[in-house]
Amino acid sequence: MATALFPSNSLHHHYYSSGIFLTDHKNYHMQLRSSTFHPLEMHNKHTSTNSGTTAAMKTLSTHDSTEQTQRNLSADITTLCKRGKLNEALDIVACMNEVGISVGTHVYSTLIEVCANKKALAEGRRVHALMETSGVAQNAFFGTKLVNMYAWCGNMADARQVFEKILQKNVFLINALIRGYARNGFYGEALSIFHQMQEDVIQPDRFTFPCVLKACGSISALWQGKAIHARVIRNGFDSDAHVGNALVAMYAKCGSIEIARQLFGRMPKRDVVSWTAMITGYTENGQDEEALQLFCEMQQDGVEPNPVTLASVLAICAKLANLQLGKEIHNQISISGFDLDVLVGNALISMYAECDAIEAARCVFDGMPHKDLVSWNTIIRAYASNGFADEALKLLRQIQLVVVKPDSFTIASVLPACGQLDALKWGKEIHKYTIQNHLQSDVFVGSALIDMYAKCGSIESARRVFDNLSCRNVVSWNSMITGLIQNGQSNDSLKLFRDMLLTQIKLDSATIASVLPACANLAALRRGKEIHNYLIRSGLDTDAFVGSALIDMYAKCGTIELAKQTFNTISKRDLVSWTSMIAGYGIHGLGEDALALFDQMQQSGMKPDHVTFVAVLCACSHAGLVKEGWQYFNSMSQNYHITPRVEHYACMVDLLGRAGCLEEAQNFIKKMPMEPNAGVWGALLSACRVHLNIQLGEQVAERLLELEPQNTGNYVLLSNIYAAAGRWDDVAKVRTMMKDRGMKKIPGCSWIEVKNMVHTFSVGDKSHPQSEKIYAMLEKLRRRMEKAGYVPDTNFVLHDVEVEEKENILFCHSEKLAIAFGLINISPGTPIRVTKNLRVCGDCHTATKFISKISGQEIIVRDTNRFHHFKDGLCSCGDYW
């Protein structure tokens, strides 16, 4: 009966008839077919030419094949293994086989164990070849060791070949194969072997069940896990602590956390592994508070945590950004001596990085006596994700000096640093490294390359990487969609999103958060609504992350009411949700609503962060709430212990500047604790343009041109200040300066969505198919507006031409063309929504008020600063913008 165990046809029939694990099956058999290993061929390829072999031959030629010789040579082999000279040890074994000296079984055991520990596949295959020559490889005992060695080396194809050749299979051999499959991610194969084991009447033992239960948990095979649980009870292993821990972990991984907790509660004796399995289970199921509570109970119960427990709890601290608890656990770790453990050290680095304590993370890293590749990857990712891109790249250079070879995770961690620094040259070098080391096909490396190229402005290179990826996952699609949006190609991003919908890839919340900004940028409300409907059908609409993106999209598409409705439907609002809604109110000029919501947020127990305060201060700025702005700015450090950043100072300068308090804004800048950046000076220059303060404008422009010599917007703003004052010679000088430096003014354009299509217009544009109708509508509007009292404000024409020509230029501004197109194509009663890439000029603002009154149509215009809701001749901004 032994010769009939595990016949191939029977195994394959069971495997396919079950209808499961086809992916694992294909992966495994692809590995099996690609394996060209033949033990005897491997042995014949090696020649005994090194010094170790020569010495062995001399010994063998001067001694009889006595037991003493065998013992001496065996001792030499053991010594060479300890010294890491594995191939020299194998040469001696080969010589012993050639001259007929028996190699002790303990020698082969030692060699196999060394190969397994070192994951030395080539040397392991050579040991196998020598064992085949001596005829011991078919022994179940050695077969088990060989299977285990190949599994540790990650080669399950060779492990399976060894297994199939052994006729007298036992539970130890089968356990080794199941354990190997589970360790290497072939969970389907592990379960298939277990099922076949039962058919061939080989009883599983207490070491079999933990492996198959791990496989069930890893692929969320709950129904199979329950069946194995029943088998555990029938075999009497339900009281075994090792098996009990595996059951708890399986149920937790399958999402049945209640069953896991019941089993945990019934365990007669709980060890540290039991507690860790339950704590990890809570964490994996999003119940972080329960996990922390259980950790406290564990300590009260007198059970000392192990490195895995501590790593799990530190991961919770990182997720919750609970730095205080993380520090307390760090103190416990130092007292217990676990700070020397690599796993714990890596978890500490990650925790401190997630809590924005990058210096503490580096201190842990530098203090680690032993660092593995994960340590390096974690600290590199920590620096990159916390904005210290230079340090991340320095560490990449250092990692190669300590003879640690970067892997795909290293590359995926460091590429964002290149994107932050706009370091395209570095990024290309890293890309070259990935090609040389065959890492470019890794989907996560590919996604990181797409992200890097997009952030460096090389969107064509990003698209080439995306198109060349043989296997794309949701991350690579998201990266490409986001990259297109970042490079101003929102239309293309929406097209790519439609392509993604045609694939079998399941969208996640990050996908939606990637594509909705494209709708917001284009003010494509209809498309945004279509995506929202898709979210409702797929059940993603209640996700707080998605909800925040929807709020932002609706707000930027001019429908603050829908943004508010979406906000109200989010059951579990996070800080991003509150901040998005506050920011939405702000850009619509609803400052008081924004501040009321901020108070409501605090009452709910949510604490603001620095981003929330940016939204609050912007809301104050757009609504002219100077007193309130000062109160909230001062409260940051006094009440919330948040040190204002440069962006908060920029908001305050904008607030004061809009209100006409230019001198106060200038003094505020002088007192800043950090060097003012371009955002700060830009806010003041814009205020100089609005309030026509030429002298201060010239001073500010000088500072701005030093900071951003290639930013065309600064030159245009200065030119506009001169033009508004009639200083045409100075206008000409600025324009000449721009021309000499190869700069071009960004042309003003406006766009409007009609029937799911976005129509774009520029100043004096006559390229649209409905151009004649549009200009006829404009002429009709002009006559009616002039009768109603409209007078063109030619101060907003920044060209030195005659008054009549100025009036003609004014009436061909892009937003007026878009509004006229909307009046022609949008039914009465439906708001006309226009977006402009520049600030709305004063004349267009006045004209749109007249048009809204004459047409009886609501017109919503979004410029670079805010929204203007025109209705019945009035604007929501109250002429303050």
C-alpha positions in Angstrom: 0.0 0.0 0.0 3.0 2.3 0.6 3.9 2.4 -3.1 0.4 3.8 -3.9 0.7 6.8 -1.6 0.1 10.2 -3.4 -0.3 9.0 -7.0 0.0 12.0 -9.3 -3.3 11.5 -11.1 -5.2 11.2 -7.7 -3.6 14.4 -6.4 -4.3 16.4 -9.5 -7.9 15.1 -9.7 -8.5 16.2 -6.1 -6.8 19.5 -6.8 -8.8 20.5 -9.8 -12.1 19.0 -8.7 -12.1 21.2 -5.6 -12.2 24.3 -7.9 -9.9 26.2 -5.6 -6.3 27.3 -5.3 -5.7 27.5 -9.1 -3.4 30.5 -8.7 -1.2 28.7 -6.2 -1.3 25.6 -8.5 -0.1 27.5 -11.5 2.6 29.3 -9.7 3.9 26.1 -8.2 3.9 24.1 -11.4 5.5 27.0 -13.4 8.3 26.7 -10.8 8.3 22.9 -11.2 8.6 23.0 -15.0 11.4 25.6 -14.8 13.5 23.4 -12.5 16.3 21.7 -14.4 17.9 20.2 -11.3 19.1 16.6 -11.6 21.2 15.4 -8.6 23.6 13.2 -10.5 24.3 15.8 -13.1 25.0 18.3 -10.3 27.5 15.9 -8.8 29.3 15.3 -12.2 29.7 19.1 -12.8 31.9 19.5 -9.7 35.6 18.7 -9.9 37.9 18.3 -6.9 40.5 21.0 -7.6 40.6 23.2 -4.5 43.1 22.9 -1.6 40.6 21.3 0.7 40.1 18.4 -1.8 43.9 18.0 -2.4 44.5 17.8 1.4 41.7 15.2 1.7 43.2 13.1 -1.1 46.6 13.1 0.5 45.0 11.9 3.8 43.1 9.2 2.0 46.1 8.0 0.1 48.2 7.5 3.2 45.6 5.9 5.5 43.5 2.7 5.4 39.8 3.1 5.4 39.6 2.7 9.1 37.0 4.0 11.6 39.6 6.5 12.9 40.0 8.0 9.4 36.3 8.3 9.1 36.0 10.1 12.4 38.9 12.4 11.6 37.4 13.4 8.2 34.0 13.8 9.7 35.5 16.2 12.3 37.2 18.1 9.5 33.9 18.4 7.7 32.2 19.7 10.8 35.0 22.3 11.4 34.8 23.5 7.8 31.0 23.9 8.1 31.4 26.0 11.3 34.0 28.2 9.5 31.5 28.7 6.6 33.7 26.8 4.1 30.8 24.7 2.9 32.1 23.8 -0.5 35.5 22.6 0.9 33.5 20.3 3.3 31.5 19.0 0.3 34.8 18.3 -1.6 35.9 16.1 1.2 32.6 14.2 1.2 33.0 13.7 -2.5 36.5 12.3 -2.1 35.3 9.9 0.7 32.6 8.6 -1.7 35.1 8.1 -4.5 37.5 6.0 -2.4 34.7 4.1 -0.7 34.9 5.5 2.8 31.4 5.6 4.4 30.0 9.0 5.2 28.2 9.0 8.5 24.5 9.9 8.5 25.3 12.6 11.0 27.6 14.3 8.5 24.8 14.5 5.9 22.4 15.8 8.6 24.9 18.5 9.5 25.5 19.5 5.9 21.7 19.7 5.2 21.1 21.8 8.3 23.9 24.2 7.4 22.5 24.6 3.9 19.0 25.3 5.2 20.2 27.8 7.8 22.3 29.7 5.2 19.6 29.2 2.5 22.5 28.0 0.3 20.5 26.4 -2.5 23.5 25.5 -4.8 25.4 23.8 -2.0 22.2 22.1 -0.9 21.7 20.6 -4.3 25.3 19.4 -4.2 24.7 17.7 -0.8 21.6 16.1 -2.4 23.6 14.8 -5.3 26.2 13.2 -3.0 23.4 11.6 -1.0 21.9 10.2 -4.2 25.3 8.7 -5.0 25.6 7.1 -1.6 22.0 5.9 -1.8 20.6 7.5 1.3 18.4 10.2 -0.3 15.4 7.9 -0.6 15.4 7.3 3.2 12.3 9.0 4.8 14.4 10.5 7.5 16.8 12.2 5.1 14.0 12.9 2.7 12.3 15.0 5.4 15.5 16.9 6.0 16.0 17.6 2.2 12.4 18.7 1.9 12.9 21.1 4.8 16.2 22.4 3.3 14.7 23.1 -0.1 11.7 24.8 1.6 14.0 27.1 3.5 15.7 27.9 0.3 12.4 28.8 -1.3 12.5 26.0 -3.9 9.4 24.0 -3.5 9.7 22.3 -6.9 12.8 20.5 -5.8 11.2 19.8 -2.4 8.3 18.1 -4.2 10.6 16.0 -6.4 12.3 14.7 -3.2 8.9 14.0 -1.7 7.6 12.1 -4.7 10.7 9.8 -4.9 10.2 8.5 -1.3 8.1 5.4 -1.2 7.7 4.9 2.5 6.1 8.3 3.4 5.3 9.2 7.0 3.8 12.0 8.9 7.1 13.8 9.5 7.8 13.9 5.8 4.3 15.1 5.0 4.5 17.8 7.7 7.8 19.0 6.2 6.2 19.5 2.8 3.0 21.1 4.1 5.1 23.4 6.3 7.3 24.3 3.3 4.3 25.1 1.1 2.7 27.3 3.8 6.0 29.1 4.5 6.5 29.9 0.8 2.9 31.1 0.2 1.6 28.0 -1.7 -1.3 27.7 0.6 -3.5 25.8 -1.9 -0.8 23.1 -2.3 -0.5 22.8 1.5 -4.2 22.2 1.9 -4.3 19.7 -1.0 -1.5 17.6 0.6 -3.4 17.6 3.8 -6.6 16.4 2.2 -4.7 13.7 0.3 -3.0 12.7 3.6 -6.4 11.9 5.0 -7.4 9.9 2.0 -4.3 7.7 2.4 -5.0 7.1 6.1 -2.0 8.8 7.5 -3.0 10.4 10.7 -2.0 14.1 11.2 -0.3 15.0 14.5 -0.1 18.1 16.6 2.5 19.6 14.2 0.3 19.1 11.1 -2.6 21.2 12.1 -0.9 24.5 12.8 0.6 24.5 9.3 -2.7 23.8 7.5 -4.6 26.3 9.8 -2.1 28.9 8.8 -2.8 28.2 5.2 -6.6 28.6 5.8 -6.1 31.9 7.5 -3.8 33.2 4.8 -6.4 32.7 2.1 -9.4 33.4 4.3 -10.7 29.8 3.7 -13.1 29.9 6.7 -15.2 26.9 5.7 -12.1 24.7 5.3 -10.7 26.1 8.6 -13.9 25.0 10.3 -13.7 21.5 8.8 -10.1 21.2 10.0 -11.2 22.5 13.5 -13.7 19.6 13.6 -10.9 17.2 12.7 -8.8 18.7 15.5 -11.5 17.9 18.0 -12.0 14.4 16.7 -8.3 13.7 16.9 -8.1 15.0 20.5 -5.8 17.9 19.8 -8.1 20.7 20.8 -6.5 21.1 24.2 -3.0 21.3 22.7 -1.7 24.9 23.2 0.2 24.9 19.9 -2.9 23.9 17.9 -5.1 26.2 20.0 -3.0 29.2 19.1 -3.2 28.3 15.4 -7.0 28.1 15.6 -7.2 31.5 17.2 -4.9 33.0 14.5 -6.9 31.3 11.7 -10.3 32.5 12.9 -8.9 36.0 13.4 -7.4 36.1 9.9 -10.7 34.9 8.4 -12.5 37.8 10.1 -14.3 35.7 12.7 -12.8 37.6 15.6 -15.7 36.6 18.0 -15.0 32.9 17.5 -11.3 33.6 18.0 -12.0 35.4 21.3 -14.2 32.5 22.5 -11.5 29.9 21.8 -8.9 32.2 23.5 -11.1 32.5 26.5 -11.6 28.7 26.8 -7.9 27.9 26.5 -6.8 26.1 29.7 -3.3 27.5 29.5 -2.4 30.7 27.6 1.2 31.3 26.7 2.7 34.4 25.1 1.9 33.0 21.6 -1.8 32.7 22.5 -1.9 36.4 23.7 0.1 37.6 20.7 -2.3 35.7 18.3 -5.3 37.3 19.8 -3.7 40.8 19.9 -2.7 40.5 16.3 -6.1 39.3 15.4 -7.8 42.3 16.9 -5.3 44.6 15.0 -5.9 42.8 11.7 -9.7 43.3 12.2 -9.4 47.0 12.9 -10.1 46.7 16.6 -7.0 48.6 17.8 -8.4 49.7 21.2 -9.4 46.1 22.0 -5.9 45.0 21.1 -4.3 47.5 23.5 -6.7 46.5 26.2 -5.8 42.8 25.8 -2.1 43.8 25.9 -2.7 45.4 29.3 -4.5 42.3 30.5 -1.6 40.1 29.3 0.8 42.1 31.4 -1.5 42.0 34.4 -1.7 38.2 33.9 2.1 38.1 34.4 2.9 37.0 30.8 6.0 38.6 29.4 5.6 39.8 25.8 7.9 38.5 23.1 9.3 40.4 20.1 6.3 39.6 17.9 3.9 40.9 20.6 5.8 44.1 21.0 6.1 44.6 17.2 2.3 44.2 16.9 1.5 46.7 19.7 4.0 49.2 18.3 2.3 48.9 14.9 -1.0 49.9 16.7 0.8 53.0 18.2 2.0 53.9 14.7 -1.5 53.5 13.2 -3.0 55.6 15.9 -0.1 58.1 16.0 0.0 57.5 19.7 3.6 58.7 20.4 3.1 58.7 24.2 2.1 55.1 24.4 4.8 54.2 21.9 7.4 55.8 24.2 6.1 53.9 27.3 6.4 50.6 25.4 9.9 51.6 24.3 10.8 52.1 27.9 9.5 48.6 28.7 11.5 47.2 25.8 14.7 48.8 27.1 14.2 47.3 30.6 13.4 43.8 29.2 16.4 43.9 26.8 14.3 43.4 23.7 15.7 46.6 22.2 18.6 44.5 20.8 16.1 42.4 18.8 16.0 43.3 15.1 12.2 42.8 14.7 11.5 45.1 17.7 14.0 47.7 16.5 12.4 47.8 13.1 8.9 48.2 14.7 10.2 51.1 16.8 11.7 52.9 13.8 8.3 52.6 12.0 6.4 53.7 15.0 8.4 56.9 15.6 8.3 57.7 11.9 4.5 57.4 11.7 4.4 59.7 14.8 6.6 62.3 13.0 9.4 61.7 15.5 12.0 61.1 12.8 15.0 62.0 15.1 13.9 59.3 17.6 13.5 56.8 14.7 17.1 57.6 13.6 18.3 57.2 17.2 16.8 53.7 17.3 18.3 52.8 14.0 21.8 54.0 14.9 21.6 52.1 18.2 20.7 48.8 16.7 23.7 46.4 17.0 22.4 44.2 14.1 20.6 45.7 11.2 18.9 43.6 8.4 17.6 44.9 5.1 14.2 45.6 6.6 15.9 48.0 9.1 17.5 50.0 6.2 14.2 49.9 4.2 12.2 51.1 7.2 14.5 54.1 8.0 14.7 55.1 4.3 10.9 55.0 4.0 10.7 57.0 7.3 12.9 59.8 5.9 11.1 59.8 2.5 7.6 59.8 4.0 8.5 62.6 6.4 9.9 64.9 3.8 13.6 64.4 4.4 14.3 63.2 0.9 18.0 64.2 1.1 18.6 61.9 4.0 16.7 59.0 2.3 19.1 59.3 -0.7 22.1 59.4 1.6 21.0 56.2 3.3 20.7 54.6 -0.1 24.3 55.3 -0.8 25.3 54.0 2.7 23.4 50.8 2.4 25.7 49.7 -0.4 28.8 50.4 1.7 27.7 47.8 4.3 27.3 45.1 1.6 23.5 45.0 1.9 22.0 44.7 -1.6 18.9 46.9 -2.0 15.8 44.9 -2.9 12.4 45.9 -4.4 11.2 47.3 -1.1 14.3 49.5 -0.8 13.7 50.9 -4.3 10.0 51.4 -3.7 10.9 53.3 -0.5 13.6 55.6 -1.9 11.9 56.6 -5.2 9.4 58.9 -3.5 12.5 60.9 -2.2 13.5 61.5 -5.9 10.0 62.8 -6.6 10.1 65.1 -3.6 13.4 66.6 -4.7 12.5 66.7 -8.3 15.7 64.7 -8.7 15.1 63.2 -12.1 18.7 62.3 -12.6 18.8 60.2 -9.4 15.5 58.6 -10.3 16.9 57.6 -13.7 20.0 56.0 -12.1 17.8 54.0 -9.7 15.6 53.0 -12.7 18.7 51.8 -14.4 19.6 49.8 -11.3 16.2 48.1 -11.3 16.7 47.0 -14.9 20.2 45.6 -14.2 19.0 43.7 -11.2 15.7 42.4 -12.9 13.5 44.4 -10.5 11.6 46.5 -13.1 8.9 43.8 -13.4 8.0 44.1 -9.7 4.6 45.8 -9.7 5.5 47.9 -6.6 8.8 49.1 -8.0 6.9 49.9 -11.3 4.3 51.9 -9.4 7.0 53.8 -7.5 8.8 54.6 -10.8 5.5 55.9 -12.3 5.0 58.1 -9.2 8.6 59.4 -9.3 8.6 60.3 -13.0 5.2 62.0 -12.6 6.4 64.1 -9.7 9.5 65.0 -11.6 7.3 66.3 -14.5 8.4 63.5 -16.9 4.9 62.1 -17.5 5.9 60.5 -20.8 8.5 58.4 -19.0 5.8 57.5 -16.3 3.5 56.4 -19.1 6.2 54.2 -20.7 6.8 52.4 -17.4 3.1 51.9 -17.0 2.6 50.6 -20.5 5.6 48.2 -20.1 4.3 46.7 -16.8 3.5 43.1 -17.6 1.3 42.8 -14.5 -0.6 45.9 -13.2 -2.3 46.1 -9.9 -4.6 48.7 -8.4 -1.5 50.6 -7.1 0.0 51.0 -10.5 -3.3 52.2 -12.0 -3.7 54.7 -9.1 -0.2 56.0 -9.6 -0.7 56.6 -13.3 -4.1 58.3 -12.8 -2.7 60.5 -10.0 0.4 61.3 -12.1 -1.7 62.5 -15.0 -3.7 64.8 -12.7 -0.5 66.2 -11.2 0.8 67.1 -14.6 -2.4 68.9 -15.7 -3.8 66.1 -17.8 -7.1 65.6 -15.9 -9.0 64.6 -19.1 -6.5 61.9 -19.8 -6.7 60.6 -16.2 -10.5 60.2 -16.6 -10.0 58.3 -19.9 -7.5 56.0 -18.1 -10.0 55.5 -15.3 -12.5 54.4 -17.8 -9.9 51.9 -19.1 -9.4 50.6 -15.6 -13.1 50.0 -15.2 -12.9 47.6 -18.2 -10.3 45.4 -16.4 -11.0 42.9 -13.7 -9.0 44.9 -11.1 -11.1 45.9 -8.1 -11.2 49.6 -7.3 -10.3 50.6 -3.8 -10.7 53.8 -1.9 -7.3 55.1 -3.1 -8.5 54.8 -6.7 -11.5 57.0 -6.1 -9.4 59.5 -4.1 -7.1 59.5 -7.2 -9.7 60.1 -9.9 -12.1 62.5 -8.1 -9.6 65.4 -8.1 -9.7 65.2 -11.9 -13.4 65.9 -11.8 -12.7 68.7 -9.4 -10.0 70.2 -11.6 -12.3 70.2 -14.6 -15.4 71.1 -12.6 -16.9 68.0 -14.3 -19.8 67.6 -11.9 -21.7 65.1 -14.0 -18.7 62.7 -14.2 -18.2 63.2 -10.4 -21.8 62.2 -9.8 -21.4 59.1 -12.0 -18.4 58.0 -9.9 -20.4 58.7 -6.8 -23.2 56.4 -8.1 -20.6 53.7 -8.8 -19.4 54.1 -5.2 -22.9 53.6 -3.9 -23.4 50.5 -5.9 -20.1 49.0 -4.8 -20.6 49.9 -1.1 -17.6 52.3 -1.0 -19.6 55.4 -0.4 -19.5 55.1 3.5 -15.7 55.0 3.6 -14.4 58.1 5.3 -11.4 58.4 3.0 -13.7 58.2 -0.1 -16.2 60.5 1.6 -13.5 63.2 2.1 -12.6 63.0 -1.6 -16.3 63.4 -2.6 -16.7 66.4 -0.3 -13.7 68.0 -1.9 -15.0 67.2 -5.4 -18.5 68.5 -4.9 -17.1 71.7 -3.2 -14.7 72.4 -6.1 -17.5 71.7 -8.6 -19.5 74.5 -7.0 -22.2 72.4 -5.3 -21.5 73.0 -1.6 -25.0 71.6 -0.8 -24.0 68.2 -2.1 -20.7 68.4 -0.3 -22.6 69.0 2.9 -25.0 66.1 2.2 -22.1 63.8 1.6 -20.5 64.9 4.9 -23.7 64.2 6.8 -23.8 60.6 5.4 -20.3 59.7 6.7 -21.0 57.7 9.9 -17.4 57.6 11.2 -15.9 61.0 10.3 -12.2 61.3 10.6 -10.1 64.5 10.7 -9.8 64.6 7.0 -13.6 64.6 6.6 -14.0 67.5 8.9 -11.1 69.5 7.4 -12.4 68.9 3.8 -15.8 70.3 4.7 -14.3 73.3 6.5 -12.1 74.0 3.5 -15.2 73.6 1.2 -17.1 76.2 3.1 -14.0 78.5 3.0 -13.6 78.5 -0.8 -17.3 79.3 -1.1 -16.9 82.4 1.1 -18.9 80.8 3.9 -16.5 81.7 6.6 -19.0 81.7 9.5 -20.2 78.2 8.5 -16.6 77.0 8.4 -15.9 78.3 11.9 -19.2 76.9 13.3 -18.2 73.5 11.9 -14.8 73.8 13.4 -16.4 74.3 16.8 -18.7 71.3 16.2 -15.7 69.2 15.3 -14.1 69.9 18.6 -17.2 69.2 20.5 -17.2 65.7 18.9 -13.8 65.1 20.5 -11.8 65.5 17.3 -8.6 67.5 17.7 -7.4 69.7 14.8 -4.0 69.4 13.2 -1.9 71.9 11.2 -3.9 71.2 8.0 -7.2 71.9 9.7 -5.9 75.3 10.8 -4.8 76.1 7.2 -8.5 75.5 6.2 -9.8 77.6 9.0 -7.4 80.5 8.3 -8.2 80.4 4.6 -12.0 80.5 5.4 -11.3 83.6 7.5 -9.4 85.2 4.6 -12.1 84.6 2.0 -14.8 86.0 4.3 -12.7 89.0 5.6 -12.8 87.7 9.2 -9.6 89.5 10.3 -10.4 89.5 14.1 -11.4 85.8 14.1 -8.3 84.9 12.0 -6.0 86.4 14.6 -7.8 84.5 17.3 -7.4 81.2 15.6 -3.8 81.8 14.6 -2.8 82.7 18.2 -4.8 79.7 19.6 -2.7 77.3 17.6 0.2 77.5 20.0 -1.6 78.6 23.1 -4.5 76.1 23.1 -3.5 73.3 20.8 0.3 73.2 21.2 0.7 73.4 17.4 3.6 75.5 16.2 2.5 77.6 13.2 4.2 76.6 10.0 5.1 78.8 7.1 1.8 78.0 5.3 -0.1 79.4 8.3 1.9 82.6 8.1 1.1 82.8 4.4 -2.6 82.5 5.3 -2.4 85.4 7.7 -0.6 87.6 5.2 -3.3 86.8 2.7 -6.0 87.6 5.3 -4.4 91.0 6.1 -3.6 91.8 2.5 -7.2 91.1 1.3 -8.5 93.4 4.0 -6.1 96.2 2.9 -3.9 96.0 6.0 -0.7 96.0 3.9 1.5 97.7 6.5 0.3 95.3 9.2 1.0 92.4 6.8 4.5 93.7 6.1 5.3 94.0 9.8 3.9 90.5 10.4 6.3 89.1 7.9 9.3 90.9 9.5 8.5 89.1 12.8 8.2 85.6 11.4 10.4 83.1 13.2 11.4 81.5 9.9 12.5 82.8 6.6 9.4 83.8 4.5 8.9 81.6 1.4 7.5 82.4 -2.0 4.0 81.7 -0.7 4.2 84.4 1.9 5.6 87.0 -0.5 3.2 86.0 -3.2 0.2 86.6 -0.9 1.5 90.1 -0.2 2.2 90.9 -3.9 -1.4 89.8 -4.8 -2.7 92.3 -2.2 -0.5 95.0 -3.7 -2.2 94.3 -7.0 -5.7 94.5 -5.6 -5.0 97.7 -3.6 -2.6 99.2 -6.2 0.3 99.7 -3.8 3.0 100.1 -6.4 5.9 101.0 -4.2 5.4 98.0 -1.9 4.6 95.8 -4.9 8.0 96.6 -6.4 9.8 95.7 -3.2 7.9 92.4 -2.8 8.4 91.5 -6.4 12.1 91.9 -6.1 12.2 89.4 -3.2 9.9 87.0 -5.1 12.1 87.1 -8.3 15.1 86.1 -6.2 13.2 83.1 -4.7 11.5 82.0 -7.9 13.3 83.5 -10.9 11.5 81.0 -13.3 7.9 81.6 -12.0 6.1 83.5 -14.8 3.2 84.3 -12.4 5.4 86.7 -10.4 6.4 88.7 -13.5 2.8 88.8 -14.8 1.6 90.1 -11.4 4.2 92.9 -11.3 3.4 93.7 -14.9 -0.3 94.0 -14.0 0.4 96.3 -11.2 2.3 98.6 -13.6 -0.5 98.3 -16.2 -3.2 99.2 -13.7 -1.2 102.4 -12.8 -0.7 103.2 -16.5 3.1 102.8 -16.3 3.4 101.2 -19.7 7.2 101.7 -20.0 7.6 99.5 -16.9 5.1 97.0 -18.3 7.3 96.8 -21.4 10.5 96.3 -19.3 8.9 93.4 -17.5 7.7 91.8 -20.6 11.1 92.2 -22.2 12.7 90.6 -19.2 10.4 87.6 -19.5 11.2 87.3 -23.2 14.9 87.4 -22.6 14.5 84.6 -20.1 12.5 82.5 -22.4 9.3 82.8 -20.4 5.7 82.9 -21.6 2.6 84.2 -19.8 0.1 81.4 -19.0 -2.9 82.3 -21.2 -6.2 82.8 -19.4 -8.8 80.2 -20.2 -12.2 79.1 -18.9 -14.0 75.8 -19.2 -17.5 74.6 -18.8 -19.1 71.1 -18.7 -22.1 70.5 -20.9 -23.6 67.0 -21.5 -20.6 65.2 -20.1 -18.2 67.1 -22.3 -15.8 69.8 -21.1 -15.5 72.9 -23.5 -12.5 75.2 -23.1 -12.3 78.9 -24.2 -9.5 81.4 -24.3 -9.5 85.2 -24.8 -11.0 86.1 -28.2 -11.5 82.4 -29.0 -13.3 81.7 -32.3 -12.3 78.1 -32.7 -15.5 76.6 -31.1 -18.1 75.1 -33.5 -20.7 77.3 -32.0 -18.5 80.4 -32.2 -21.0 82.5 -34.2 -23.8 81.8 -31.8 -21.6 82.6 -28.8 -20.6 86.0 -30.1 -24.1 86.8 -31.1 -25.2 86.0 -27.6 -22.5 88.2 -26.2 -23.6 91.1 -28.4 -27.2 90.6 -27.3 -26.1 90.6 -23.6 -23.9 93.7 -24.0 -26.8 95.7 -25.4 -29.1 94.6 -22.5 -26.4 95.2 -19.9 -25.7 98.7 -21.1 -29.4 99.5 -20.8 -29.3 98.2 -17.3 -26.4 100.5 -16.4 -23.3 98.4 -17.1 -20.1 100.4 -17.9 -17.0 98.5 -19.0 -14.1 98.9 -16.6 -11.1 99.3 -19.0 -8.6 99.5 -16.1 -8.6 95.7 -16.3 -7.3 95.7 -19.9 -3.6 95.4 -19.5 -2.6 96.6 -22.9 -1.8 100.2 -24.1 -4.6 100.5 -26.7 -7.6 102.8 -27.4 -10.6 102.7 -25.2 -12.9 101.1 -27.8 -10.4 98.3 -28.4 -10.1 97.8 -24.6 -13.9 97.4 -24.4 -13.8 94.8 -27.2 -11.0 92.9 -25.5 -12.9 93.0 -22.2 -16.0 91.5 -23.7 -14.0 88.6 -25.2 -12.6 87.4 -21.9 -12.7 83.6 -21.6 -15.2 83.5 -18.8 -17.7 85.6 -20.7 -17.4 83.3 -23.7 -18.0 80.3 -21.5 -21.0 81.9 -19.8 -22.5 82.8 -23.2 -22.0 79.1 -24.4 -23.7 78.0 -21.2 -26.7 80.3 -21.8 -27.1 78.8 -25.3 -26.8 75.1 -24.3 -28.0 74.8 -20.6 -31.7 74.8 -20.0 -33.2 77.7 -17.9 -33.2 77.0 -14.1 -30.0 74.9 -14.3 -26.9 76.7 -12.8 -24.1 77.5 -15.2 -20.8 76.4 -13.8 -17.6 78.0 -15.2 -14.0 77.4 -14.0 -11.1 79.8 -14.8 -7.4 79.2 -14.4 -6.7 82.8 -13.3 -8.3 85.3 -10.9 -11.6 86.7 -12.2 -11.0 90.3 -13.3 -13.1 93.1 -11.8 -14.9 93.8 -15.0 -15.9 90.2 -15.6 -17.1 90.1 -12.0 -19.3 93.1 -12.6 -20.5 91.9 -15.9 -21.5 88.4 -14.6 -23.6 90.1 -11.9 -25.5 91.9 -14.7 -25.8 88.7 -16.7 -27.3 86.8 -13.8 -30.0 89.4 -13.3 -30.8 89.8 -17.0 -30.9 86.0 -17.7 -32.5 85.0 -14.4 -29.9 82.2 -14.4 -27.6 81.3 -11.5 -24.0 81.4 -12.5 -21.2 79.8 -10.5 -17.6 80.8 -11.3 -14.6 79.3 -9.8 -11.3 81.1 -10.2 -7.9 80.3 -8.6 -8.9 81.8 -5.3 -12.5 80.9 -4.6 -16.1 80.5 -5.8 -18.4 83.2 -6.9 -22.2 82.5 -6.8 -23.9 85.0 -9.0 -27.7 85.3 -8.6 -30.2 88.1 -9.2 -27.4 90.6 -9.8 -25.5 89.8 -6.6 -22.4 87.8 -5.8 -21.8 85.6 -2.8 -18.4 87.2 -2.2 -20.0 90.6 -1.5 -17.4 92.0 -3.9 -14.6 90.9 -1.5 -12.2 88.5 -3.1 
